Amino acid sequence: MAGLFIKKDLAKLISDANDPLAGEAVHGAHAGGQLKRTLTAFNLTMLGIGAIIGAGIFSLTGTASAHYAGPGIVYSFMIGGVLCALAGVCYAEMASMIPVAGSAYAYSYATMGEFIAWIIGWDLILEYAFGSVTVSASWSGYFLSLLHKTLGIPVSDTLLRFTKGPWEQVLLNDGVTQAYGIWNIPASVIGVVVASILYRGMRESARVNNLIVVVKVSIVLVFIGLGISLISPDNLFVNSAATGLAALVPAKEMITLNGNQVNAYGWGLNGVLTGAGVVFFAYIGFDAVSTTAQEAKNPKRDLPIGILGSLVICTILYILVALTLTGVVPFKELGVPDPIAVGIDRIVEMRGWSDVAQTTFTFLIKLGALAGLTSVILVMMMGQTRIFYAMSKDGLLPWFGAVHKEHGTPYVATVITGMFVGVCGGLMPMSLVGELVSIGTLLAFVLVCVGVPILRVANPTIERPFKVPGGMIGAWVVGISGALACLYVMWGLPKDTWLRLIIWLELGLAIYGVFGWRHSRLADPGQTPARASVHKLILGTAIAAFIPTMWFAYRVFGTGQ
């Protein structure tokens, strides 16, 4: 069992990252190759903004407001911003100290051992791969809105059913009938297109992202500028029983959510707290920056700038957009894939613009929103391929460590990630995947926050170009506070989200017992006979845990409890 928690020496971790031949002993000669260092601090900050601005503003803001927090979504974003500030400084210290691909996975390998590193690496698939799936579904919603509502291009009922997956309903052209979708084709297409861009190289991907970020930040500022003067107090202050700013939070009431009656709104569960857990997904861009450490020109200096700079800029913009959106549109009308599009339509209507001006402006805004969501998908998929790359170089996964000789990208990981996002984006509902992404992100943040004080004790002399403020005491206070805060928000997420996380981790446990345990590059030579076969205890634990999980699933889905 001791081999499960074997830690990777920091010096070895960094040397392996710079060794183009690392991984060949595990996967053969095809596994070698080194990523190209092309990214500056500006590129890293733009990558962070590229991931952050979009996921929350363009998709989950509306869902979280309509179903959980109402105009109190402003407070949900504030809670998320505070949590991310705690996690952000921890990520900045880790990234400057351990500038390697892999993000929280690599940090956990050095602080808590191989088994925990596997768990967090497997968990990060929820964050990045499923994050891409979530945003691709929102991209599809904006694409349909642009074609059908803005440009007036007729879309038949049959084609409408190809803009949703088989577990989501779409409103047909008569405005009354709803039918289940078949396959979300636009979501699948954008996933494949982005994968092809990433395949070509990081320099090219960064240039595309920089251009998109300029466009979408401009759009966000225009939206705020045009809408903030039209805010209606009746839309914002919805709780007549409360006073002051507390009136932003709707009183508790029963609503129908995913076919079930839910006691929603208020400050706690199914209210502002749950809303914070849902929109927390909007902040994951800053940690995606850390996955590019091996492609940064000066990672020890530039990674903290990229992580913290993008986080501060985007938190401010989020709060302003949430305030404007819920002030212009009644919050119960925002439970759609394209809430910003709804807000824009309302703004131009209230301003009384001509039909031509309204159509032109709405077209440009929605086109920019599409571009913005594209950059989110790009950064999330980029992060996922680098996680796969790092885990494969360590022997815990097959194939993914191969680097293209010409483009310098992990091309096998890119192709498989593109296929995964394309298929899941076509089939899976956005609301389900979004909450799953949030809980996966929070778990990663917990481990990074805990890892900072652990490394302060275990490796006190290692160079730390950026440190959590306050010395050793500050590291413990910020690290533990960040971890506890993230656990608190996780507790507020729906129990079916917890169920899906548990099932996902059980699946990962089984894969580690069958493959990762046997092929780890860090295995002690003395353990080779034991590592030559499946780890029966781990596999047995995964199978045994699956039984009570299925009982819990029956309690959640079978009885509605």
C-alpha positions in Angstrom: 0.0 0.0 0.0 2.9 2.4 0.6 3.5 2.5 -3.2 0.2 4.2 -3.6 1.4 7.3 -2.0 4.9 7.5 -3.4 5.7 11.1 -4.1 7.6 12.6 -7.1 10.7 14.5 -6.1 10.4 18.1 -7.1 13.7 18.1 -8.9 12.7 15.0 -10.8 9.3 16.5 -11.6 10.9 19.5 -13.2 13.7 17.6 -15.0 11.2 15.2 -16.5 9.2 18.1 -17.8 12.2 19.3 -19.7 13.2 15.8 -20.9 11.9 15.1 -24.4 12.6 11.4 -24.0 10.6 11.0 -20.7 7.9 8.5 -21.1 9.6 6.4 -23.8 10.3 3.6 -21.4 6.6 3.2 -20.7 5.0 3.8 -24.0 7.8 3.3 -26.6 9.6 5.7 -28.8 6.4 7.3 -30.0 5.8 8.8 -26.5 8.7 11.2 -26.6 8.8 14.9 -27.6 8.8 18.2 -25.9 6.3 21.1 -25.9 7.5 24.4 -27.4 7.9 27.5 -25.2 6.2 30.3 -27.0 3.9 32.0 -24.4 4.5 35.4 -22.7 2.8 36.9 -19.7 0.4 38.8 -22.0 -0.5 35.5 -23.8 -1.1 33.8 -20.4 -3.3 36.6 -19.1 -5.3 36.5 -22.4 -5.6 32.8 -22.2 -7.1 33.2 -18.7 -9.5 35.9 -19.8 -10.3 33.7 -22.8 -11.4 30.9 -20.6 -13.1 33.0 -17.9 -15.2 35.5 -19.9 -17.7 33.3 -21.6 -18.5 30.3 -19.5 -20.4 32.2 -16.8 -21.5 35.3 -18.6 -22.7 33.7 -21.8 -24.3 30.5 -20.4 -24.6 29.7 -16.7 -25.4 33.2 -15.4 -29.0 32.9 -16.7 -29.4 29.3 -15.5 -28.1 30.0 -12.0 -30.2 33.2 -11.7 -33.5 31.6 -13.0 -33.2 28.4 -10.9 -31.3 29.4 -7.7 -30.3 33.0 -6.9 -32.4 35.5 -8.9 -30.7 38.9 -8.9 -28.8 37.6 -5.9 -26.6 36.0 -8.5 -24.4 39.1 -7.9 -23.7 37.6 -4.4 -23.1 34.2 -5.9 -20.4 35.8 -8.1 -18.9 37.6 -5.1 -18.7 34.4 -3.1 -17.1 32.7 -6.1 -14.6 35.6 -6.5 -13.5 35.4 -2.9 -13.0 31.6 -3.1 -11.0 32.0 -6.3 -8.9 34.7 -4.7 -7.9 32.2 -2.0 -7.4 29.4 -4.5 -5.7 31.8 -7.0 -2.8 32.8 -4.8 -2.3 29.1 -4.0 -2.2 28.2 -7.7 0.2 31.1 -8.3 2.7 29.9 -5.7 2.4 26.3 -7.0 2.7 27.3 -10.6 5.8 29.5 -10.1 7.4 26.8 -7.9 6.5 23.8 -10.1 6.4 25.2 -13.6 5.3 22.0 -15.4 2.3 20.8 -17.4 -0.3 19.1 -15.4 -1.5 21.8 -13.1 -3.1 20.4 -9.9 -2.3 16.9 -11.0 1.5 17.6 -11.0 1.3 19.6 -7.7 -0.6 16.7 -6.0 2.1 14.2 -7.2 4.7 16.2 -5.4 2.7 16.8 -2.2 0.4 14.0 -1.6 1.6 11.1 -3.7 0.7 9.1 -6.8 -2.8 7.9 -5.8 -4.0 11.3 -4.9 -2.4 12.7 -8.0 -4.3 10.1 -10.1 -7.6 11.1 -8.4 -7.1 14.8 -9.1 -5.9 14.1 -12.7 -9.0 12.0 -13.3 -11.1 14.7 -11.6 -9.6 17.4 -13.9 -11.2 15.6 -16.8 -14.5 16.8 -15.3 -13.2 20.3 -15.3 -11.7 20.7 -18.7 -13.2 18.1 -21.0 -16.7 18.4 -19.6 -16.2 22.1 -19.3 -15.7 22.2 -23.1 -18.9 20.1 -23.5 -20.9 22.6 -21.4 -19.8 25.7 -23.4 -20.2 23.9 -26.7 -23.9 23.4 -25.8 -24.2 27.1 -25.1 -22.4 27.9 -28.3 -25.1 26.0 -30.1 -27.8 28.0 -28.4 -26.2 31.3 -29.5 -25.6 30.0 -33.0 -29.3 29.1 -33.4 -30.4 32.4 -31.9 -28.1 34.3 -34.4 -29.5 32.4 -37.4 -33.1 32.1 -36.5 -34.0 35.1 -34.3 -31.6 37.7 -35.5 -31.1 37.0 -39.2 -34.6 35.5 -39.6 -33.4 32.4 -41.4 -36.1 29.8 -41.3 -35.2 26.6 -39.4 -37.5 23.6 -39.8 -38.8 21.6 -36.8 -36.6 18.7 -37.9 -33.5 20.9 -38.0 -34.4 22.4 -34.6 -34.3 18.9 -33.1 -30.6 18.7 -34.2 -29.7 21.6 -31.9 -30.4 19.7 -28.7 -29.3 16.3 -27.4 -31.8 13.4 -26.8 -32.3 14.3 -23.1 -33.3 18.0 -23.7 -36.4 19.5 -25.2 -36.5 22.1 -27.9 -39.4 24.6 -28.6 -40.7 24.0 -32.1 -41.8 26.7 -34.6 -45.4 26.9 -33.4 -44.1 28.4 -30.1 -46.1 25.8 -28.1 -45.0 22.3 -28.9 -41.8 20.9 -27.3 -40.0 17.9 -28.6 -36.9 16.0 -27.5 -33.7 16.7 -29.5 -31.8 14.1 -31.6 -28.2 15.3 -31.7 -26.7 18.8 -31.0 -24.8 19.1 -34.3 -23.5 22.7 -33.8 -22.0 21.7 -30.4 -20.3 18.7 -32.0 -18.9 20.7 -34.9 -17.4 23.5 -32.8 -15.6 20.9 -30.7 -14.0 19.3 -33.8 -13.1 22.7 -35.2 -11.3 23.9 -32.0 -9.4 20.6 -31.8 -8.1 21.2 -35.3 -6.8 24.6 -34.3 -5.1 23.2 -31.2 -3.6 20.4 -33.3 -1.7 23.0 -35.4 0.3 24.5 -32.5 0.2 26.7 -29.4 1.5 29.8 -31.1 -1.3 29.7 -33.6 -3.9 28.9 -30.9 -2.7 31.8 -28.7 -3.0 34.2 -31.6 -6.5 33.1 -32.3 -7.4 33.4 -28.6 -5.9 36.9 -28.3 -8.0 38.2 -31.2 -11.2 36.6 -29.8 -10.5 38.0 -26.3 -10.3 41.6 -27.6 -13.6 41.1 -29.4 -15.5 39.6 -26.5 -14.3 42.0 -23.8 -15.3 44.9 -26.0 -18.8 43.3 -26.3 -19.1 42.8 -22.6 -18.2 46.5 -22.0 -20.7 47.6 -24.7 -23.4 45.4 -23.0 -22.7 47.0 -19.6 -22.6 50.5 -21.0 -25.9 50.2 -22.9 -27.8 48.3 -20.3 -26.8 49.7 -16.9 -28.8 52.9 -17.4 -32.0 50.8 -18.2 -31.9 48.7 -15.0 -35.4 48.5 -13.4 -35.6 48.4 -9.6 -38.6 46.1 -10.0 -36.4 43.5 -11.7 -33.6 43.8 -9.1 -35.4 44.2 -5.7 -37.7 41.2 -5.9 -38.1 40.3 -2.2 -40.6 42.7 -0.7 -40.1 41.1 2.7 -36.4 42.1 2.8 -34.8 45.5 3.1 -31.8 47.1 1.4 -29.6 45.0 -0.8 -30.9 41.8 0.8 -34.0 42.3 -1.4 -31.9 41.2 -4.4 -32.4 37.6 -3.1 -35.8 36.1 -3.9 -37.9 34.6 -1.1 -38.1 30.8 -1.0 -40.7 29.3 -3.3 -41.4 26.0 -5.0 -40.4 25.8 -8.7 -40.2 23.0 -11.2 -36.6 22.1 -12.0 -35.7 19.2 -14.3 -39.2 17.7 -13.8 -39.0 17.9 -10.0 -40.5 20.3 -7.5 -37.7 22.1 -5.7 -37.8 24.7 -2.8 -35.6 27.3 -4.5 -34.1 30.7 -3.9 -33.1 32.3 -0.6 -29.5 32.4 0.7 -28.7 28.8 1.3 -29.2 25.5 -0.5 -31.0 25.8 -3.8 -30.4 29.6 -3.4 -27.4 31.9 -3.5 -25.0 29.3 -2.1 -26.0 26.7 -4.8 -25.8 29.5 -7.4 -22.2 30.2 -6.3 -21.4 26.5 -6.8 -22.9 26.6 -10.3 -21.3 29.8 -11.5 -18.0 28.8 -9.9 -17.4 27.1 -13.2 -17.1 30.6 -14.7 -13.8 31.1 -12.8 -11.9 28.0 -14.0 -10.0 29.9 -16.6 -7.3 31.1 -14.2 -6.2 27.6 -13.3 -6.2 26.5 -17.0 -3.3 28.9 -17.4 -1.2 26.7 -15.1 -1.5 23.8 -17.5 0.6 25.7 -20.1 3.7 26.0 -17.8 5.9 24.0 -20.1 5.0 26.3 -23.0 5.7 29.6 -21.2 8.9 31.4 -21.9 9.4 32.5 -18.3 6.9 30.4 -16.3 8.2 31.4 -12.8 7.4 35.0 -13.4 4.7 35.0 -16.0 2.4 32.3 -14.6 1.4 34.2 -11.4 0.8 37.3 -13.6 -1.5 35.3 -15.9 -3.4 33.6 -13.2 -4.1 36.5 -10.8 -4.4 39.2 -13.5 -7.1 37.3 -15.5 -8.9 36.5 -12.3 -9.1 40.1 -11.0 -10.2 41.5 -14.4 -12.9 38.9 -14.9 -14.4 39.0 -11.4 -15.1 42.7 -11.8 -16.7 42.3 -15.2 -18.8 39.3 -14.0 -20.4 41.3 -11.2 -21.2 44.2 -13.5 -22.8 42.0 -16.2 -24.8 40.0 -13.6 -26.2 43.3 -12.2 -27.0 44.6 -15.6 -28.6 41.4 -17.0 -30.9 40.8 -14.0 -31.8 44.5 -13.9 -33.0 44.5 -17.5 -34.7 41.1 -17.7 -36.8 39.5 -15.0 -34.7 36.7 -13.7 -37.2 33.9 -14.3 -36.9 34.5 -18.0 -33.2 33.8 -18.0 -33.2 30.0 -17.8 -32.1 29.6 -21.4 -28.8 28.6 -23.1 -28.3 32.2 -24.4 -29.2 34.6 -21.6 -27.0 37.5 -22.9 -28.9 37.3 -26.2 -32.1 37.7 -24.3 -30.7 40.7 -22.5 -29.5 42.3 -25.7 -32.9 41.8 -27.4 -34.5 43.5 -24.4 -32.0 46.4 -24.4 -32.5 47.3 -28.0 -36.3 47.0 -27.7 -36.3 49.4 -24.7 -34.1 51.9 -26.5 -36.6 51.9 -29.4 -34.0 51.5 -32.1 -35.1 50.9 -35.7 -35.4 47.4 -37.0 -32.3 47.7 -39.1 -30.2 49.1 -36.2 -31.6 46.6 -33.8 -30.8 43.6 -36.2 -27.3 44.9 -37.0 -26.3 45.5 -33.4 -27.8 42.2 -32.1 -26.1 40.3 -34.9 -22.7 41.8 -34.0 -23.2 41.2 -30.3 -24.2 37.6 -30.8 -21.4 37.0 -33.2 -19.0 38.3 -30.6 -20.6 36.0 -28.0 -20.0 33.1 -30.3 -16.4 34.1 -30.7 -16.1 34.4 -27.0 -17.5 31.0 -26.3 -15.1 29.6 -28.9 -12.1 30.9 -26.9 -13.5 29.3 -23.8 -13.7 25.9 -25.5 -10.2 26.4 -26.9 -8.6 27.0 -23.5 -10.5 24.2 -21.8 -9.6 21.7 -24.5 -6.0 22.9 -24.4 -5.9 22.4 -20.6 -7.3 18.9 -21.0 -4.8 17.8 -23.6 -2.0 19.0 -21.3 -3.4 17.0 -18.3 -3.5 13.9 -20.5 0.0 14.6 -21.7 1.4 14.9 -18.1 -0.4 11.8 -16.9 0.8 9.8 -19.9 4.5 11.0 -19.4 4.2 9.5 -15.9 2.9 6.2 -17.2 -0.6 6.5 -15.7 -2.3 6.7 -19.0 -1.4 5.3 -22.5 -0.7 7.1 -25.8 -1.3 10.7 -24.7 2.3 11.7 -24.2 3.1 11.7 -28.0 4.2 15.1 -29.3 3.9 16.1 -33.0 7.4 16.5 -34.4 6.4 19.6 -36.5 3.7 21.4 -34.5 5.1 20.6 -31.0 1.6 19.7 -29.7 0.3 16.5 -27.9 -1.5 15.5 -31.0 -2.9 12.2 -29.8 -4.4 13.8 -26.7 -5.8 16.6 -28.9 -7.5 14.2 -31.3 -9.1 12.1 -28.6 -10.2 15.2 -26.6 -11.8 16.6 -29.8 -13.7 13.4 -30.4 -14.8 13.3 -26.8 -16.1 16.8 -26.8 -17.8 16.3 -30.2 -19.7 13.3 -29.1 -20.6 14.4 -25.6 -21.5 17.9 -26.8 -24.0 16.4 -29.2 -25.7 14.2 -26.5 -25.4 15.6 -23.0 -27.6 18.4 -21.5 -25.8 21.6 -20.5 -27.3 22.0 -17.0 -26.3 18.5 -15.9 -22.7 18.8 -17.2 -22.3 22.4 -15.9 -22.9 21.4 -12.3 -20.6 18.4 -12.7 -17.8 20.7 -13.9 -18.3 22.9 -10.9 -17.9 20.1 -8.4 -14.8 18.8 -10.2 -13.2 22.2 -10.2 -13.9 22.7 -6.5 -12.3 19.4 -5.7 -9.1 20.4 -7.6 -9.0 23.7 -5.8 -9.3 21.9 -2.4 -6.2 19.8 -3.1 -4.1 22.7 -4.4 -5.0 24.8 -1.4 -4.0 22.0 1.0 -0.9 21.3 -1.0 0.6 24.8 -0.4 1.1 24.5 3.4 2.2 20.9 3.0 5.0 21.9 0.6 6.0 24.8 2.9 6.7 22.1 5.6 8.1 19.3 3.3 10.2 21.5 1.0 10.9 24.8 2.9 14.1 25.7 1.0 12.8 25.4 -2.6 12.7 28.6 -4.6 9.3 30.2 -4.6 9.2 33.2 -7.0 5.7 34.0 -5.8 4.5 33.2 -2.3 1.1 33.3 -0.6 1.4 36.4 1.6 2.0 36.1 5.4 4.8 33.6 5.5 4.2 30.2 7.0 1.1 31.3 9.0 -0.3 33.0 5.9 0.2 29.8 3.9 -1.7 27.8 6.4 -4.5 30.3 6.9 -5.1 30.9 3.2 -4.6 27.3 2.2 -7.0 25.8 4.8 -9.5 28.7 4.5 -9.6 28.2 0.7 -10.0 24.4 1.1 -12.8 24.8 3.6 -14.6 27.5 1.6 -14.5 25.3 -1.5 -15.8 22.3 0.4 -18.6 24.5 1.7 -19.7 25.4 -1.8 -19.4 21.8 -2.9 -21.8 20.9 0.0 -24.3 23.3 -1.5 -24.4 21.6 -4.9 -27.3 19.3 -5.7 -27.0 15.7 -4.4 -27.3 14.2 -7.9 -24.2 16.2 -8.8 -22.4 14.5 -5.9 -23.7 11.2 -7.1 -22.2 11.7 -10.6 -18.9 12.8 -9.1 -18.7 9.6 -7.0 -19.5 7.4 -10.0 -16.8 9.2 -12.0 -14.2 8.7 -9.2 -15.1 5.0 -8.9 -14.6 4.5 -12.6 -11.2 6.3 -12.3 -10.3 4.1 -9.3 -10.9 1.0 -11.4 -8.8 2.3 -14.3 -5.9 3.2 -12.0 -6.0 -0.3 -10.4 -6.0 -2.0 -13.9 -3.6 0.3 -15.8 -2.0 3.2 -13.9 -0.7 1.1 -11.0 1.0 -1.3 -13.4 2.7 1.3 -15.7 3.7 4.1 -13.4 7.2 5.4 -14.1 7.7 6.2 -10.4 7.3 2.6 -9.2 10.0 1.4 -6.9 12.1 -1.3 -8.7 11.6 -3.5 -5.6 7.9 -3.4 -6.2 8.1 -4.5 -9.8 6.6 -8.0 -9.2 3.6 -6.4 -7.3 3.2 -3.8 -10.0 3.2 -6.4 -12.7 -0.4 -7.3 -12.0 -3.7 -5.6 -11.4 -4.0 -4.0 -7.9 -6.8 -6.2 -6.6 -7.6 -4.2 -3.5 -8.1 -1.0 -5.5 -10.2 -2.7 -8.1 -12.2 -4.5 -5.5 -12.8 -1.3 -3.6 -14.1 0.4 -6.7 -16.5 -2.5 -7.5 -17.6 -2.7 -3.8 -18.2 1.1 -3.6 -20.3 0.9 -6.8 -23.1 -1.1 -5.0 -24.0 1.6 -2.4 -23.6 4.2 -5.0 -26.3 2.5 -7.1 -28.6 2.4 -4.0 -28.0 6.1 -3.6 -28.8 6.6 -7.3 -32.1 4.8 -6.8 -32.9 7.1 -3.8 -32.1 10.2 -5.9 -33.6 9.3 -9.3 -35.9 6.4 -8.5 -37.9 7.9 -5.7 -37.2 11.7 -6.2 -35.7 12.0 -2.7 
